Amino acid sequence: MKRLLGVLFLAGSALLTGCATTITSDVTAFHAWPADLKDKSFVFAPAKEQEGSLEYRNYEQLIRAELLRLGFTDAPASAPAALKVSFAYGMQSGTIVVTQPMYDPFWYGPGYPGWRGRGFGPWGPGPFYDPFWGPPMQTTAFPVFQRRLHVTIARAAGDQKLYEVTVDSEGREATLPMAMPYMVRSAFAEFPGPSGVSRHVVLKLDKTAKTPTPAPAPTPASPVGTVP
């Protein structure tokens, strides 16, 4: 998928603190999954521009592993597949802009919060308090990358779509290959799950593990439009 143009994102400085130990994905699935589907044999149906791509083949193996784990089977060469699987992926870059007080000894003197003396600094209660006076501010821009995976499962005959899921994940590093195993696992979490519901899926970040590990307390599903 062609990379999209960069866009501007506004966020608080809280997004920039600490070291990430989990990957959070926003997952939205729509499906009309038949309860009596017995034949779950599948083949992949790459788009023309995906044919021959080594990156595509890598992600294909990740998705295949998840499908096999869920009870799907590779279609035998001697029989047609009941299902076909297609997927698209991509990443777009943007910017987080953070505006926060600038540290300056002139402002953060004995009256700053935590000091046991009087007042709350040059802008707190005291003889020099002025509600329109405050510390100098600084604005800093940081790169952010939005990653997306879209997977579709359809009947091989007739092309009837049975399952569509979109996974969005955001990070400060351009690491789509690193994030993809977690995004694939998130795409099939609680498969097929409720249709038309957007939810957060949180997975532990483990660079030494071959597969991602579920976080101990994932965020429960939320109706569309209510995800913070």
C-alpha positions as CSV (number, residue, x, y, z in Angstrom):
1,M,0.0,0.0,0.0
2,K,1.4,3.3,-1.0
3,R,2.5,5.5,1.9
4,L,0.2,8.4,2.6
5,L,1.1,12.0,3.0
6,G,2.1,13.1,6.5
7,V,-0.5,14.7,8.7
8,L,-0.4,16.7,11.9
9,F,-1.4,15.2,15.2
10,L,-1.8,17.2,18.5
11,A,-1.1,15.3,21.7
12,G,0.0,15.9,25.3
13,S,3.4,15.3,26.6
14,A,2.2,12.2,28.4
15,L,2.4,10.3,25.1
16,L,6.2,10.9,25.0
17,T,7.1,9.8,28.5
18,G,8.3,6.3,29.6
19,C,9.5,3.3,27.7
20,A,6.9,1.4,25.7
21,T,6.4,-2.2,27.0
22,T,3.1,-2.9,25.1
23,I,1.6,-2.3,21.7
24,T,-2.0,-1.1,21.7
25,S,-4.0,-1.5,18.5
26,D,-7.5,-0.1,17.7
27,V,-9.4,-3.0,16.1
28,T,-12.7,-2.8,14.3
29,A,-14.3,-5.9,12.8
30,F,-17.4,-6.4,10.6
31,H,-18.5,-9.9,9.8
32,A,-21.4,-12.1,8.8
33,W,-19.8,-15.3,10.0
34,P,-21.9,-18.4,9.5
35,A,-22.2,-20.5,12.6
36,D,-22.4,-23.7,10.6
37,L,-19.3,-23.2,8.4
38,K,-17.6,-26.6,8.2
39,D,-15.2,-26.2,5.4
40,K,-12.5,-23.7,6.5
41,S,-9.9,-24.4,3.8
42,F,-8.4,-21.2,2.5
43,V,-5.9,-19.7,0.0
44,F,-4.4,-16.3,-0.2
45,A,-5.4,-13.9,-3.0
46,P,-2.7,-11.3,-3.3
47,A,-3.3,-8.1,-5.3
48,K,-1.3,-7.8,-8.5
49,E,1.2,-5.3,-7.0
50,Q,1.7,-7.7,-4.0
51,E,2.7,-10.7,-6.1
52,G,6.4,-11.5,-5.7
53,S,6.8,-9.2,-2.7
54,L,9.0,-10.6,0.1
55,E,7.4,-8.3,2.6
56,Y,4.0,-9.6,1.6
57,R,5.1,-13.2,1.9
58,N,6.4,-12.5,5.4
59,Y,3.1,-11.1,6.6
60,E,1.2,-13.8,4.8
61,Q,2.9,-16.4,7.0
62,L,1.9,-14.5,10.1
63,I,-1.7,-14.5,9.1
64,R,-1.6,-18.1,8.0
65,A,-0.3,-19.1,11.5
66,E,-3.2,-17.3,13.2
67,L,-5.7,-18.9,10.9
68,L,-4.3,-22.4,11.5
69,R,-4.4,-21.7,15.2
70,L,-8.1,-20.9,14.9
71,G,-8.9,-24.1,13.1
72,F,-8.6,-23.1,9.5
73,T,-6.8,-25.4,7.1
74,D,-4.6,-24.8,4.0
75,A,-6.5,-25.8,0.9
76,P,-5.2,-29.0,-0.6
77,A,-3.8,-28.9,-4.1
78,S,-6.4,-31.5,-5.2
79,A,-9.5,-29.5,-4.2
80,P,-10.6,-25.9,-4.5
81,A,-10.5,-23.7,-1.4
82,A,-13.7,-22.7,0.4
83,L,-12.3,-19.3,1.5
84,K,-9.9,-16.8,0.1
85,V,-7.9,-14.3,2.3
86,S,-6.7,-11.0,1.1
87,F,-5.0,-8.2,3.1
88,A,-3.4,-4.8,2.7
89,Y,-1.0,-2.9,4.9
90,G,0.7,0.4,5.1
91,M,2.2,3.2,7.2
92,Q,1.9,6.9,7.2
93,S,4.1,9.5,9.0
94,G,2.9,12.5,11.0
95,T,4.0,14.7,13.8
96,I,3.1,15.1,17.5
97,V,3.3,18.7,18.6
98,V,3.8,19.2,22.4
99,T,3.6,22.6,24.1
100,Q,4.8,22.6,27.7
101,P,6.4,25.0,30.3
102,M,10.1,25.6,29.8
103,Y,12.3,25.0,32.8
104,D,13.9,28.2,33.9
105,P,15.5,28.9,37.4
106,F,13.9,32.4,37.2
107,W,10.5,30.8,37.2
108,Y,11.1,27.7,39.3
109,G,12.4,29.3,42.4
110,P,11.7,28.7,46.1
111,G,8.0,29.3,45.6
112,Y,7.6,26.4,43.2
113,P,5.2,23.6,44.2
114,G,6.9,21.3,46.7
115,W,8.9,24.2,48.3
116,R,7.8,24.5,52.0
117,G,7.9,28.3,51.9
118,R,5.1,30.6,51.1
119,G,3.3,31.0,47.8
120,F,3.2,28.9,44.6
121,G,5.9,30.6,42.5
122,P,5.7,33.8,40.6
123,W,2.2,33.0,39.3
124,G,0.7,31.7,42.7
125,P,-0.7,33.5,45.7
126,G,1.6,36.2,47.0
127,P,2.3,39.9,46.6
128,F,3.5,39.5,43.0
129,Y,0.7,37.2,41.8
130,D,-0.7,38.1,38.4
131,P,-3.2,35.7,36.7
132,F,-1.9,36.8,33.3
133,W,1.7,36.0,34.1
134,G,3.1,32.6,33.7
135,P,6.2,30.6,32.8
136,P,7.6,30.7,29.3
137,M,6.4,27.9,27.0
138,Q,8.2,25.8,24.5
139,T,6.9,23.8,21.5
140,T,8.6,20.5,20.4
141,A,7.7,18.3,17.4
142,F,8.2,14.6,17.4
143,P,7.7,12.1,14.6
144,V,4.8,9.6,14.9
145,F,4.0,6.7,12.6
146,Q,0.5,5.3,12.0
147,R,0.4,1.6,10.9
148,R,-2.6,-0.1,9.4
149,L,-3.6,-3.7,8.5
150,H,-6.8,-4.6,6.8
151,V,-7.8,-8.3,6.4
152,T,-10.7,-9.7,4.4
153,I,-12.0,-13.3,4.4
154,A,-14.5,-14.2,1.6
155,R,-16.0,-17.2,0.1
156,A,-13.9,-18.4,-2.8
157,A,-17.0,-19.0,-4.9
158,G,-19.1,-15.9,-5.3
159,D,-16.7,-13.6,-3.4
160,Q,-19.2,-13.1,-0.5
161,K,-17.3,-11.3,2.3
162,L,-17.6,-13.0,5.6
163,Y,-15.0,-11.1,7.8
164,E,-13.4,-7.7,7.5
165,V,-11.1,-6.3,10.1
166,T,-9.0,-3.1,10.3
167,V,-6.1,-2.8,12.8
168,D,-4.5,0.6,13.5
169,S,-1.4,1.0,15.7
170,E,0.7,4.1,16.4
171,G,4.3,4.5,17.4
172,R,7.3,6.8,17.3
173,E,9.4,4.5,15.2
174,A,9.0,3.4,11.6
175,T,8.9,-0.3,12.5
176,L,6.0,-1.9,10.5
177,P,7.8,-5.3,10.4
178,M,8.3,-5.3,14.1
179,A,4.7,-4.3,14.9
180,M,3.0,-6.6,12.3
181,P,3.1,-9.8,14.4
182,Y,1.2,-7.9,17.2
183,M,-1.2,-6.4,14.7
184,V,-2.0,-9.7,13.1
185,R,-2.6,-11.3,16.5
186,S,-4.9,-8.3,17.4
187,A,-6.8,-8.7,14.1
188,F,-8.0,-12.2,15.2
189,A,-8.4,-11.7,18.9
190,E,-11.7,-13.2,20.1
191,F,-12.5,-14.2,16.5
192,P,-15.0,-13.5,15.1
193,G,-16.1,-11.4,18.0
194,P,-18.8,-8.8,17.9
195,S,-19.5,-7.1,14.6
196,G,-19.2,-3.4,14.2
197,V,-17.5,-2.8,17.5
198,S,-14.2,-0.9,18.0
199,R,-11.9,-2.0,20.8
200,H,-8.4,-1.7,22.2
201,V,-6.2,-4.8,22.1
202,V,-3.1,-4.6,24.3
203,L,-0.2,-7.0,23.8
204,K,3.1,-7.2,25.7
205,L,6.1,-6.1,23.7
206,D,8.6,-9.0,23.8
207,K,11.4,-8.7,21.3
208,T,12.7,-12.2,22.2
209,A,9.4,-14.0,21.7
210,K,8.4,-15.5,18.4
211,T,4.8,-14.6,19.0
212,P,3.3,-11.7,21.0
213,T,2.1,-12.3,24.6
214,P,-1.4,-11.0,25.7
215,A,-1.3,-8.3,28.3
216,P,-2.7,-9.3,31.7
217,A,-5.6,-6.8,31.6
218,P,-6.8,-5.9,28.1
219,T,-9.2,-3.1,27.8
220,P,-12.8,-4.4,27.4
221,A,-14.7,-3.8,24.1
222,S,-16.3,-0.4,23.6
223,P,-19.1,0.5,21.2
224,V,-18.1,2.3,18.0
225,G,-17.5,6.0,18.6
226,T,-16.8,5.7,22.3
227,V,-13.2,4.6,22.2
228,P,-11.1,7.4,23.9
